[in-house]
Amino acid sequence: MDYGATAEELEQHFHGCGAVNRVTIQCNKFDGHPKGFAYIEFSDKDSVPLAMALDESLFRGRQLKVRQATPILLFEIGLLF
């Protein structure tokens, strides 16, 4: 994804998939610069296949890679007590 992209632009790009709850653009914690990827949370799980159909679509002149996020379980990162 383009490093200059805004949450509003991403929401507009995916608006045809359904209602968007939140757009989170991941940034480097040290310098605050975008990492080049984002998470888009939809109100309805039926929006996910529609969003997946936008894989390889053009956004700000660049081809997007759209993947479904998978939750990280606490025991997978060693935090289960």
C-alpha angles and dihedrals in degrees: 000000000000111000091225095055119125130215089245092055092050092048089052092049091054098036093108090062095064142277113335117218098186144351117207119189110200114231134189108262093218103050103013094234118142116262093216100256139081143189122233117197117200128203092229129042089220087072092067098077089047090052091047088057087065091067108131092014118141118257119176089344095306131101114249125221108212118196132167112248118236120211118247110231117220094236090054091065096039099257099116111109 
